[in-house]
């Protein structure tokens, strides 16, 4: 059976070999016998205000407003229930963020990977060739970050954007439609309902 990597992408920056709680990334077999894994791209429990203030001071007010009006409700109503459902069905979860993630929702340590090479090594070690992307944001992190669709497609992985489990940022250099068109040029897009069918999860 083909092994699948499910990504709820939570990417922000790369700082080398990062994993949750500073522990090494464990082989998939040590986590679960399932053939799918979940990675959250830039999905936070709280807005990373200190990070924004230090690195993007001109955007803090705009991004805080967007967090309160759109990102936080989307996280609470869509991504958190999705993560908990996947976790309850023993589908392993991985985060990719150098700020906050949703690890406090779970009883076991969840790896946090933001490096292209670490993710590539991890997927190869686990025999995984397909990545489902979910989280923030379609036209920035999911598209351009080191573990995003563009880079992982170049490495030969099948990349799939789950459109109703992602958000985009307006006014960025890549428009949402352009980002989706690019992803479709080397990968594909689906909805959550189809993702569940492909994962054979009831």
TORMAR-439405 format. One line per field, with one value per atom (N, C-alpha, C): residue in three letters; atom name; x, y, z. Coordinates in nm, 3 decimals. Layout:
<sites>
resn ALA, ...
name CA, ...
c1 X, ...
c2 Y, ...
c3 Z, ...
</sites>
This chain:
<sites>
resn UNK, UNK, UNK, UNK, UNK, UNK, UNK, UNK, UNK, UNK, UNK, UNK, UNK, UNK, UNK, UNK, UNK, UNK, UNK, UNK, UNK, UNK, UNK, UNK, UNK, UNK, UNK, UNK, UNK, UNK, UNK, UNK, UNK, UNK, UNK, UNK, UNK, UNK, UNK, UNK, UNK, UNK, UNK, UNK, UNK, UNK, UNK, UNK, UNK, UNK, UNK, UNK, UNK, UNK, UNK, UNK, UNK, UNK, UNK, UNK, UNK, UNK, UNK, UNK, UNK, UNK, UNK, UNK, UNK, UNK, UNK, UNK, UNK, UNK, UNK, UNK, UNK, UNK, UNK, UNK, UNK, UNK, UNK, UNK, UNK, UNK, UNK, UNK, UNK, UNK, UNK, UNK, UNK, UNK, UNK, UNK, UNK, UNK, UNK, UNK, UNK, UNK, UNK, UNK, UNK, UNK, UNK, UNK, UNK, UNK, UNK, UNK, UNK, UNK, UNK, UNK, UNK, UNK, UNK, UNK, UNK, UNK, UNK, UNK, UNK, UNK, UNK, UNK, UNK, UNK, UNK, UNK, UNK, UNK, UNK, UNK, UNK, UNK, UNK, UNK, UNK, UNK, UNK, UNK, UNK, UNK, UNK, UNK, UNK, UNK, UNK, UNK, UNK, UNK, UNK, UNK, UNK, UNK, UNK, UNK, UNK, UNK, UNK, UNK, UNK, UNK, UNK, UNK, UNK, UNK, UNK, UNK, UNK, UNK, UNK, UNK, UNK, UNK, UNK, UNK, UNK, UNK, UNK, UNK, UNK, UNK, UNK, UNK, UNK, UNK, UNK, UNK, UNK, UNK, UNK, UNK, UNK, UNK, UNK, UNK, UNK, UNK, UNK, UNK, UNK, UNK, UNK, UNK, UNK, UNK, UNK, UNK, UNK, UNK, UNK, UNK, UNK, UNK, UNK, UNK, UNK, UNK, UNK, UNK, UNK, UNK, UNK, UNK, UNK, UNK, UNK, UNK, UNK, UNK, UNK, UNK, UNK, UNK, UNK, UNK, UNK, UNK, UNK, UNK, UNK, UNK, UNK, UNK, UNK, UNK, UNK, UNK, UNK, UNK, UNK, UNK, UNK, UNK, UNK, UNK, UNK, UNK, UNK, UNK, UNK, UNK, UNK, UNK, UNK, UNK, UNK, UNK, UNK, UNK, UNK, UNK, UNK, UNK, UNK, UNK, UNK, UNK, UNK, UNK, UNK, UNK, UNK, UNK, UNK, UNK, UNK, UNK, UNK, UNK, UNK, UNK, UNK, UNK, UNK, UNK, UNK, UNK, UNK, UNK, UNK, UNK, UNK, UNK, UNK, UNK, UNK, UNK, UNK, UNK, UNK, UNK, UNK, UNK, UNK, UNK, UNK, UNK, UNK, UNK, UNK, UNK, UNK, UNK, UNK, UNK, UNK, UNK, UNK, UNK, UNK, UNK, UNK, UNK, UNK, UNK, UNK, UNK, UNK, UNK, UNK, UNK, UNK, UNK, UNK, UNK, UNK, UNK, UNK, UNK, UNK, UNK, UNK, UNK, UNK, UNK, UNK, UNK, UNK, UNK, UNK, UNK, UNK, UNK, UNK, UNK, UNK, UNK, UNK, UNK, UNK, UNK, UNK, UNK, UNK, UNK, UNK, UNK, UNK, UNK, UNK, UNK, UNK, UNK, UNK, UNK, UNK, UNK, UNK, UNK, UNK, UNK, UNK, UNK, UNK, UNK, UNK, UNK, UNK, UNK, UNK, UNK, UNK, UNK, UNK, UNK, UNK, UNK, UNK, UNK, UNK, UNK, UNK, UNK, UNK, UNK, UNK, UNK, UNK, UNK, UNK, UNK, UNK, UNK, UNK, UNK, UNK, UNK, UNK, UNK, UNK, UNK, UNK, UNK, UNK, UNK, UNK, UNK, UNK, UNK, UNK, UNK, UNK, UNK, UNK, UNK, UNK, UNK, UNK, UNK, UNK, UNK, UNK, UNK, UNK, UNK, UNK, UNK, UNK, UNK, UNK, UNK, UNK, UNK, UNK, UNK, UNK, UNK, UNK, UNK, UNK, UNK, UNK, UNK, UNK, UNK, UNK, UNK, UNK, UNK, UNK, UNK, UNK, UNK, UNK, UNK, UNK, UNK, UNK, UNK, UNK, UNK, UNK, UNK, UNK, UNK, UNK, UNK, UNK, UNK, UNK, UNK, UNK, UNK, UNK, UNK, UNK, UNK, UNK, UNK, UNK, UNK, UNK, UNK, UNK, UNK, UNK, UNK, UNK, UNK, UNK, UNK, UNK, UNK, UNK, UNK, UNK, UNK, UNK, UNK, UNK, UNK, UNK, UNK, UNK, UNK, UNK, UNK, UNK, UNK, UNK, UNK, UNK, UNK, UNK, UNK, UNK, UNK, UNK, UNK, UNK, UNK, UNK, UNK, UNK, UNK, UNK, UNK, UNK, UNK, UNK, UNK, UNK, UNK, UNK, UNK, UNK, UNK, UNK, UNK, UNK, UNK, UNK, UNK, UNK, UNK, UNK, UNK, UNK, UNK, UNK, UNK, UNK, UNK, UNK, UNK, UNK, UNK, UNK, UNK, UNK, UNK, UNK, UNK, UNK, UNK, UNK, UNK, UNK, UNK, UNK, UNK
name N, CA, C, N, CA, C, N, CA, C, N, CA, C, N, CA, C, N, CA, C, N, CA, C, N, CA, C, N, CA, C, N, CA, C, N, CA, C, N, CA, C, N, CA, C, N, CA, C, N, CA, C, N, CA, C, N, CA, C, N, CA, C, N, CA, C, N, CA, C, N, CA, C, N, CA, C, N, CA, C, N, CA, C, N, CA, C, N, CA, C, N, CA, C, N, CA, C, N, CA, C, N, CA, C, N, CA, C, N, CA, C, N, CA, C, N, CA, C, N, CA, C, N, CA, C, N, CA, C, N, CA, C, N, CA, C, N, CA, C, N, CA, C, N, CA, C, N, CA, C, N, CA, C, N, CA, C, N, CA, C, N, CA, C, N, CA, C, N, CA, C, N, CA, C, N, CA, C, N, CA, C, N, CA, C, N, CA, C, N, CA, C, N, CA, C, N, CA, C, N, CA, C, N, CA, C, N, CA, C, N, CA, C, N, CA, C, N, CA, C, N, CA, C, N, CA, C, N, CA, C, N, CA, C, N, CA, C, N, CA, C, N, CA, C, N, CA, C, N, CA, C, N, CA, C, N, CA, C, N, CA, C, N, CA, C, N, CA, C, N, CA, C, N, CA, C, N, CA, C, N, CA, C, N, CA, C, N, CA, C, N, CA, C, N, CA, C, N, CA, C, N, CA, C, N, CA, C, N, CA, C, N, CA, C, N, CA, C, N, CA, C, N, CA, C, N, CA, C, N, CA, C, N, CA, C, N, CA, C, N, CA, C, N, CA, C, N, CA, C, N, CA, C, N, CA, C, N, CA, C, N, CA, C, N, CA, C, N, CA, C, N, CA, C, N, CA, C, N, CA, C, N, CA, C, N, CA, C, N, CA, C, N, CA, C, N, CA, C, N, CA, C, N, CA, C, N, CA, C, N, CA, C, N, CA, C, N, CA, C, N, CA, C, N, CA, C, N, CA, C, N, CA, C, N, CA, C, N, CA, C, N, CA, C, N, CA, C, N, CA, C, N, CA, C, N, CA, C, N, CA, C, N, CA, C, N, CA, C, N, CA, C, N, CA, C, N, CA, C, N, CA, C, N, CA, C, N, CA, C, N, CA, C, N, CA, C, N, CA, C, N, CA, C, N, CA, C, N, CA, C, N, CA, C, N, CA, C, N, CA, C, N, CA, C, N, CA, C, N, CA, C, N, CA, C, N, CA, C, N, CA, C, N, CA, C, N, CA, C, N, CA, C, N, CA, C, N, CA, C, N, CA, C, N, CA, C, N, CA, C, N, CA, C, N, CA, C, N, CA, C, N, CA, C, N, CA, C, N, CA, C, N, CA, C, N, CA, C, N, CA, C, N, CA, C, N, CA, C, N, CA, C, N, CA, C, N, CA, C, N, CA, C, N, CA, C, N, CA, C, N, CA, C, N, CA, C, N, CA, C, N, CA, C, N, CA, C, N, CA, C, N, CA, C, N, CA, C, N, CA, C, N, CA, C, N, CA, C, N, CA, C, N, CA, C, N, CA, C, N, CA, C, N, CA, C, N, CA, C, N, CA, C, N, CA, C, N, CA, C, N, CA, C, N, CA, C
c1 0.085, 0.000, 0.089, 0.054, 0.133, 0.121, 0.233, 0.233, 0.204, 0.133, 0.084, 0.131, 0.164, 0.201, 0.097, 0.024, -0.080, -0.025, -0.035, 0.025, -0.079, -0.097, -0.172, -0.063, -0.021, 0.104, 0.108, 0.209, 0.223, 0.361, 0.405, 0.541, 0.563, 0.677, 0.705, 0.848, 0.951, 1.088, 1.170, 1.294, 1.385, 1.497, 1.526, 1.638, 1.722, 1.729, 1.810, 1.725, 1.768, 1.694, 1.610, 1.479, 1.391, 1.288, 1.264, 1.159, 1.087, 0.968, 0.889, 0.962, 0.964, 1.023, 1.171, 1.236, 1.379, 1.421, 1.326, 1.361, 1.380, 1.465, 1.488, 1.358, 1.351, 1.235, 1.241, 1.135, 1.130, 1.084, 1.132, 1.081, 0.931, 0.863, 0.718, 0.676, 0.753, 0.717, 0.715, 0.793, 0.797, 0.678, 0.606, 0.491, 0.362, 0.350, 0.224, 0.247, 0.155, 0.161, 0.086, 0.023, -0.050, 0.046, -0.008, 0.074, 0.056, -0.011, -0.030, 0.021, 0.060, 0.107, 0.054, 0.032, -0.027, 0.072, 0.096, 0.185, 0.109, 0.105, 0.033, 0.125, 0.088, 0.167, 0.115, 0.201, 0.167, 0.031, 0.003, -0.122, -0.090, -0.139, -0.100, -0.218, -0.191, -0.293, -0.314, -0.208, -0.213, -0.131, -0.162, -0.083, 0.059, 0.160, 0.301, 0.338, 0.280, 0.296, 0.442, 0.514, 0.655, 0.736, 0.708, 0.779, 0.743, 0.615, 0.572, 0.634, 0.634, 0.688, 0.836, 0.907, 1.051, 1.083, 1.007, 1.041, 0.954, 0.831, 0.740, 0.661, 0.730, 0.661, 0.553, 0.572, 0.474, 0.345, 0.347, 0.232, 0.154, 0.203, 0.144, -0.004, -0.041, -0.183, -0.271, -0.227, -0.305, -0.318, -0.206, -0.207, -0.285, -0.280, -0.356, -0.505, -0.547, -0.688, -0.731, -0.646, -0.679, -0.686, -0.596, -0.600, -0.734, -0.775, -0.896, -1.023, -1.025, -1.148, -1.157, -1.044, -1.048, -0.968, -0.841, -0.751, -0.791, -0.815, -0.850, -0.982, -1.090, -1.212, -1.191, -1.111, -1.084, -1.007, -0.911, -0.834, -0.925, -1.009, -1.096, -1.202, -1.260, -1.374, -1.338, -1.219, -1.181, -1.057, -0.947, -0.820, -0.806, -0.849, -0.839, -0.925, -1.053, -1.132, -1.073, -1.019, -0.957, -0.837, -0.751, -0.633, -0.672, -0.772, -0.815, -0.876, -0.948, -1.007, -0.899, -0.802, -0.692, -0.615, -0.588, -0.514, -0.590, -0.722, -0.804, -0.806, -0.777, -0.775, -0.633, -0.542, -0.403, -0.326, -0.362, -0.283, -0.180, -0.052, 0.052, 0.046, 0.089, 0.084, 0.224, 0.258, 0.383, 0.351, 0.419, 0.405, 0.526, 0.510, 0.622, 0.611, 0.667, 0.658, 0.769, 0.823, 0.925, 0.866, 0.733, 0.668, 0.577, 0.446, 0.353, 0.297, 0.253, 0.177, 0.070, 0.003, -0.110, -0.071, 0.055, 0.103, 0.037, -0.010, -0.071, -0.203, -0.258, -0.385, -0.366, -0.243, -0.218, -0.132, -0.150, -0.081, 0.062, 0.089, 0.224, 0.300, 0.434, 0.517, 0.495, 0.474, 0.452, 0.574, 0.640, 0.758, 0.724, 0.820, 0.808, 0.924, 0.894, 0.998, 0.980, 1.086, 1.078, 1.187, 1.272, 1.383, 1.348, 1.379, 1.356, 1.427, 1.553, 1.632, 1.582, 1.545, 1.495, 1.364, 1.275, 1.148, 1.169, 1.257, 1.287, 1.343, 1.437, 1.494, 1.387, 1.302, 1.195, 1.099, 1.058, 0.964, 1.027, 1.153, 1.220, 1.236, 1.270, 1.285, 1.154, 1.043, 0.911, 0.845, 0.909, 0.853, 0.732, 0.728, 0.613, 0.641, 0.541, 0.563, 0.456, 0.355, 0.244, 0.223, 0.203, 0.187, 0.057, -0.030, -0.151, -0.122, -0.150, -0.122, -0.249, -0.243, -0.354, -0.296, -0.361, -0.315, -0.300, -0.189, -0.168, -0.032, -0.017, -0.125, -0.099, -0.205, -0.193, -0.092, -0.095, -0.013, 0.118, 0.152, 0.283, 0.352, 0.325, 0.399, 0.379, 0.254, 0.228, 0.296, 0.302, 0.362, 0.514, 0.569, 0.709, 0.804, 0.754, 0.843, 0.924, 1.030, 1.118, 1.049, 0.936, 0.861, 0.730, 0.722, 0.602, 0.591, 0.484, 0.454, 0.562, 0.611, 0.709, 0.835, 0.891, 1.017, 0.998, 0.891, 0.873, 0.836, 0.768, 0.741, 0.871, 0.962, 1.092, 1.169, 1.143, 1.212, 1.141, 1.030, 0.962, 0.840, 0.796, 0.679, 0.550, 0.447, 0.314, 0.254, 0.222, 0.170, 0.024, -0.057, -0.201, -0.245, -0.310, -0.363, -0.508, -0.538, -0.676, -0.738, -0.813, -0.852, -0.943, -1.035, -1.124, -1.065, -0.937, -0.867, -0.743, -0.745, -0.636, -0.693, -0.609, -0.643, -0.533, -0.568, -0.470, -0.458, -0.350, -0.329, -0.350, -0.444, -0.469, -0.357, -0.337, -0.242, -0.097, -0.072, 0.066, 0.112, 0.242, 0.299, 0.234, 0.193, 0.122, -0.027, -0.112, -0.256, -0.298, -0.408, -0.454, -0.477, -0.543, -0.572, -0.444, -0.344, -0.217, -0.145, -0.150, -0.087, -0.153, -0.285, -0.358, -0.327, -0.321, -0.288, -0.149, -0.054, 0.082, 0.084, 0.017, 0.013, -0.049, -0.154, -0.218, -0.125, -0.028, 0.062, 0.158, 0.186, 0.275, 0.214, 0.095, 0.027, -0.122, -0.200, -0.346, -0.411, -0.540, -0.617, -0.742, -0.782, -0.900, -0.970, -1.083, -1.153, -1.136, -1.167, -1.150, -1.223, -1.343, -1.423, -1.350, -1.287, -1.212, -1.085, -1.020, -0.901, -0.929, -1.040, -1.076, -1.096, -1.159, -1.179, -1.046, -0.954, -0.824, -0.742, -0.763, -0.693, -0.759, -0.876, -0.952, -0.986, -1.024, -1.062, -1.211, -1.281, -1.426, -1.459
c2 -0.119, 0.000, 0.124, 0.221, 0.343, 0.421, 0.470, 0.544, 0.691, 0.753, 0.889, 0.978, 1.102, 1.201, 1.312, 1.329, 1.432, 1.552, 1.668, 1.787, 1.893, 1.929, 2.048, 2.150, 2.222, 2.291, 2.413, 2.412, 2.519, 2.581, 2.622, 2.665, 2.812, 2.849, 2.991, 3.023, 2.962, 2.986, 2.861, 2.863, 2.752, 2.793, 2.711, 2.739, 2.614, 2.528, 2.408, 2.286, 2.199, 2.076, 2.099, 2.130, 2.160, 2.050, 2.010, 1.914, 1.957, 1.909, 1.949, 1.913, 2.009, 1.991, 1.957, 1.984, 1.964, 1.818, 1.729, 1.588, 1.549, 1.449, 1.406, 1.355, 1.367, 1.316, 1.164, 1.101, 0.956, 0.896, 0.776, 0.709, 0.689, 0.689, 0.673, 0.545, 0.439, 0.311, 0.320, 0.414, 0.428, 0.506, 0.574, 0.654, 0.579, 0.517, 0.453, 0.359, 0.264, 0.174, 0.231, 0.348, 0.408, 0.454, 0.473, 0.517, 0.664, 0.739, 0.882, 0.959, 1.082, 1.168, 1.309, 1.386, 1.518, 1.625, 1.724, 1.834, 1.965, 2.043, 2.170, 2.283, 2.355, 2.468, 2.597, 2.665, 2.793, 2.794, 2.695, 2.691, 2.711, 2.819, 2.859, 2.858, 2.832, 2.848, 2.995, 3.074, 3.218, 3.290, 3.415, 3.488, 3.512, 3.495, 3.515, 3.662, 3.738, 3.883, 3.926, 3.859, 3.897, 3.878, 3.769, 3.743, 3.849, 3.882, 3.985, 4.120, 4.156, 4.286, 4.297, 4.187, 4.189, 4.184, 4.105, 4.081, 4.155, 4.190, 4.258, 4.367, 4.465, 4.565, 4.643, 4.665, 4.742, 4.665, 4.534, 4.450, 4.405, 4.439, 4.384, 4.416, 4.541, 4.578, 4.506, 4.505, 4.438, 4.289, 4.225, 4.081, 4.043, 4.128, 4.101, 4.106, 4.204, 4.215, 4.094, 4.054, 3.937, 3.811, 3.800, 3.686, 3.680, 3.793, 3.796, 3.772, 3.821, 3.814, 3.691, 3.632, 3.521, 3.399, 3.420, 3.306, 3.230, 3.301, 3.232, 3.154, 3.213, 3.134, 3.013, 3.030, 2.918, 2.808, 2.848, 2.750, 2.672, 2.746, 2.683, 2.594, 2.640, 2.571, 2.466, 2.477, 2.385, 2.303, 2.370, 2.299, 2.220, 2.278, 2.204, 2.078, 2.085, 1.961, 1.861, 1.910, 1.819, 1.749, 1.826, 1.766, 1.663, 1.696, 1.603, 1.477, 1.491, 1.375, 1.283, 1.343, 1.265, 1.194, 1.267, 1.212, 1.096, 1.111, 1.006, 0.880, 0.895, 0.781, 0.729, 0.773, 0.725, 0.760, 0.872, 0.924, 1.020, 0.993, 1.076, 1.221, 1.311, 1.455, 1.514, 1.605, 1.679, 1.826, 1.914, 2.057, 2.113, 2.231, 2.300, 2.448, 2.490, 2.630, 2.659, 2.782, 2.819, 2.905, 2.922, 2.998, 2.904, 2.926, 2.840, 2.731, 2.620, 2.520, 2.463, 2.360, 2.305, 2.185, 2.173, 2.053, 2.031, 2.140, 2.124, 2.049, 2.031, 1.959, 1.808, 1.761, 1.618, 1.570, 1.445, 1.388, 1.347, 1.310, 1.267, 1.381, 1.370, 1.470, 1.464, 1.580, 1.589, 1.655, 1.592, 1.653, 1.785, 1.875, 2.002, 2.012, 2.009, 2.007, 2.127, 2.207, 2.322, 2.321, 2.223, 2.214, 2.121, 2.165, 2.082, 1.948, 1.952, 1.830, 1.735, 1.790, 1.705, 1.640, 1.718, 1.662, 1.557, 1.586, 1.491, 1.361, 1.371, 1.251, 1.172, 1.244, 1.180, 1.104, 1.169, 1.104, 0.982, 0.995, 0.882, 0.767, 0.799, 0.697, 0.621, 0.694, 0.636, 0.580, 0.594, 0.544, 0.620, 0.751, 0.835, 0.915, 0.927, 1.001, 1.105, 1.118, 1.209, 1.303, 1.432, 1.533, 1.609, 1.605, 1.687, 1.813, 1.930, 2.056, 2.121, 2.158, 2.225, 2.330, 2.445, 2.546, 2.683, 2.752, 2.891, 2.906, 2.989, 3.037, 2.988, 2.973, 2.913, 2.987, 3.120, 3.198, 3.248, 3.202, 3.237, 3.109, 3.069, 2.958, 2.826, 2.791, 2.662, 2.655, 2.770, 2.773, 2.782, 2.869, 2.908, 2.862, 2.817, 2.782, 2.656, 2.631, 2.517, 2.382, 2.367, 2.241, 2.260, 2.367, 2.397, 2.316, 2.341, 2.262, 2.276, 2.397, 2.420, 2.338, 2.348, 2.278, 2.127, 2.079, 1.935, 1.872, 1.946, 1.896, 1.880, 1.976, 1.968, 1.843, 1.798, 1.678, 1.550, 1.564, 1.446, 1.399, 1.475, 1.433, 1.476, 1.397, 1.433, 1.528, 1.650, 1.751, 1.780, 1.789, 1.809, 1.917, 2.020, 2.128, 2.098, 2.096, 2.075, 2.214, 2.258, 2.398, 2.448, 2.364, 2.413, 2.397, 2.364, 2.360, 2.449, 2.550, 2.646, 2.787, 2.885, 3.026, 3.094, 3.205, 3.285, 3.423, 3.492, 3.629, 3.725, 3.818, 3.911, 4.014, 4.063, 4.170, 4.126, 3.996, 3.949, 3.941, 3.919, 3.916, 3.808, 3.697, 3.592, 3.599, 3.621, 3.618, 3.474, 3.456, 3.321, 3.239, 3.297, 3.223, 3.181, 3.270, 3.238, 3.125, 3.130, 3.024, 2.889, 2.888, 2.763, 2.711, 2.802, 2.760, 2.699, 2.760, 2.704, 2.564, 2.550, 2.418, 2.313, 2.352, 2.258, 2.220, 2.308, 2.279, 2.165, 2.141, 2.029, 1.935, 1.971, 1.888, 1.887, 1.893, 1.893, 1.958, 1.986, 2.042, 1.957, 1.943, 1.866, 1.934, 1.875, 1.920, 1.817, 1.855, 1.765, 1.633, 1.639, 1.517, 1.417, 1.467, 1.378, 1.329, 1.414, 1.372, 1.253, 1.261, 1.150, 1.021, 1.032, 0.911, 0.854, 0.942, 0.896, 0.831, 0.879, 0.822, 0.695, 0.662, 0.545, 0.551, 0.673, 0.693, 0.717, 0.640, 0.655, 0.760
c3 0.000, 0.000, 0.000, -0.085, -0.091, 0.039, 0.087, 0.212, 0.184, 0.273, 0.252, 0.364, 0.330, 0.430, 0.426, 0.534, 0.541, 0.613, 0.551, 0.609, 0.636, 0.764, 0.801, 0.827, 0.729, 0.733, 0.822, 0.911, 1.008, 0.998, 0.886, 0.863, 0.891, 0.945, 0.957, 0.914, 0.978, 0.937, 0.959, 0.906, 0.925, 1.017, 1.115, 1.206, 1.227, 1.126, 1.137, 1.159, 1.249, 1.277, 1.400, 1.380, 1.490, 1.505, 1.628, 1.657, 1.783, 1.802, 1.919, 2.047, 2.139, 2.272, 2.266, 2.152, 2.140, 2.128, 2.106, 2.096, 1.950, 1.920, 1.783, 1.720, 1.588, 1.515, 1.517, 1.564, 1.572, 1.440, 1.405, 1.287, 1.297, 1.182, 1.182, 1.253, 1.234, 1.294, 1.447, 1.499, 1.645, 1.697, 1.607, 1.645, 1.623, 1.508, 1.472, 1.355, 1.340, 1.225, 1.106, 1.120, 1.010, 0.902, 0.781, 0.668, 0.637, 0.723, 0.703, 0.823, 0.799, 0.907, 0.883, 0.988, 0.977, 1.021, 0.936, 0.970, 0.959, 1.066, 1.068, 1.022, 0.917, 0.869, 0.934, 1.010, 1.073, 1.140, 1.220, 1.295, 1.442, 1.501, 1.636, 1.731, 1.857, 1.961, 1.994, 1.986, 2.013, 1.907, 1.878, 1.779, 1.830, 1.746, 1.789, 1.790, 1.883, 1.884, 1.900, 1.988, 2.009, 1.882, 1.811, 1.685, 1.582, 1.572, 1.477, 1.510, 1.637, 1.678, 1.647, 1.660, 1.634, 1.485, 1.410, 1.269, 1.168, 1.208, 1.114, 1.189, 1.246, 1.329, 1.255, 1.125, 1.048, 1.022, 1.046, 1.013, 1.137, 1.256, 1.378, 1.390, 1.370, 1.386, 1.285, 1.159, 1.054, 1.081, 1.117, 1.138, 1.263, 1.366, 1.488, 1.458, 1.382, 1.344, 1.262, 1.170, 1.087, 1.173, 1.271, 1.362, 1.435, 1.490, 1.571, 1.490, 1.367, 1.286, 1.198, 1.162, 1.066, 1.110, 1.143, 1.168, 1.294, 1.404, 1.528, 1.516, 1.460, 1.442, 1.351, 1.247, 1.156, 1.228, 1.311, 1.388, 1.483, 1.557, 1.656, 1.591, 1.482, 1.422, 1.319, 1.260, 1.152, 1.188, 1.216, 1.229, 1.359, 1.470, 1.597, 1.595, 1.555, 1.546, 1.449, 1.337, 1.240, 1.301, 1.369, 1.432, 1.536, 1.617, 1.722, 1.663, 1.554, 1.490, 1.432, 1.365, 1.310, 1.420, 1.527, 1.641, 1.703, 1.716, 1.777, 1.692, 1.563, 1.472, 1.451, 1.538, 1.538, 1.412, 1.351, 1.240, 1.299, 1.288, 1.352, 1.304, 1.391, 1.363, 1.374, 1.282, 1.286, 1.265, 1.340, 1.322, 1.249, 1.190, 1.127, 1.157, 1.268, 1.311, 1.411, 1.405, 1.504, 1.615, 1.613, 1.719, 1.797, 1.792, 1.865, 1.774, 1.836, 1.761, 1.855, 1.810, 1.886, 1.971, 2.007, 2.076, 2.211, 2.276, 2.409, 2.403, 2.284, 2.269, 2.285, 2.279, 2.271, 2.387, 2.421, 2.535, 2.503, 2.379, 2.343, 2.278, 2.276, 2.211, 2.060, 1.998, 1.855, 1.790, 1.693, 1.629, 1.562, 1.559, 1.488, 1.390, 1.260, 1.157, 1.064, 1.048, 0.957, 0.850, 0.852, 0.757, 0.641, 0.519, 0.401, 0.413, 0.452, 0.457, 0.565, 0.681, 0.789, 0.748, 0.686, 0.642, 0.533, 0.438, 0.330, 0.388, 0.480, 0.541, 0.616, 0.686, 0.764, 0.673, 0.564, 0.471, 0.405, 0.365, 0.303, 0.401, 0.524, 0.627, 0.649, 0.635, 0.660, 0.533, 0.418, 0.294, 0.247, 0.272, 0.238, 0.113, 0.023, -0.101, -0.132, -0.044, -0.070, 0.048, 0.021, 0.126, 0.106, 0.205, 0.207, 0.288, 0.229, 0.296, 0.351, 0.479, 0.546, 0.640, 0.655, 0.749, 0.688, 0.719, 0.677, 0.607, 0.515, 0.430, 0.289, 0.212, 0.079, -0.008, -0.007, -0.100, -0.041, 0.081, 0.137, 0.185, 0.308, 0.369, 0.298, 0.270, 0.206, 0.070, 0.001, -0.131, -0.126, -0.040, -0.054, 0.057, 0.170, 0.280, 0.249, 0.327, 0.298, 0.298, 0.367, 0.361, 0.284, 0.206, 0.128, 0.000, -0.073, -0.193, -0.300, -0.319, -0.426, -0.402, -0.283, -0.252, -0.250, -0.187, -0.174, -0.308, -0.394, -0.528, -0.607, -0.591, -0.658, -0.616, -0.493, -0.442, -0.484, -0.558, -0.611, -0.535, -0.435, -0.358, -0.429, -0.413, -0.460, -0.359, -0.401, -0.308, -0.339, -0.232, -0.245, -0.148, -0.199, -0.116, -0.080, 0.050, 0.096, 0.112, 0.013, 0.002, 0.114, 0.161, 0.266, 0.405, 0.414, 0.542, 0.537, 0.449, 0.438, 0.428, 0.461, 0.443, 0.363, 0.298, 0.225, 0.287, 0.253, 0.299, 0.183, 0.192, 0.081, 0.068, -0.053, -0.076, -0.079, -0.080, -0.085, -0.230, -0.250, -0.385, -0.471, -0.409, -0.481, -0.443, -0.540, -0.515, -0.488, -0.415, -0.383, -0.509, -0.608, -0.731, -0.802, -0.802, -0.867, -0.792, -0.659, -0.579, -0.606, -0.610, -0.636, -0.776, -0.874, -1.011, -1.016, -0.942, -0.942, -0.881, -0.768, -0.702, -0.794, -0.866, -0.959, -1.074, -1.105, -1.217, -1.186, -1.059, -1.024, -0.920, -0.870, -0.771, -0.797, -0.690, -0.706, -0.585, -0.596, -0.485, -0.465, -0.338, -0.304, -0.187, -0.143, -0.024, 0.086, 0.209, 0.323, 0.304, 0.252, 0.235, 0.148, 0.042, -0.047, 0.021, 0.101, 0.173, 0.264, 0.337, 0.426, 0.347, 0.230, 0.147, 0.103, 0.061, 0.014, 0.126, 0.248, 0.362, 0.415, 0.357, 0.401, 0.549, 0.595, 0.734, 0.740, 0.824, 0.838, 0.944
</sites>
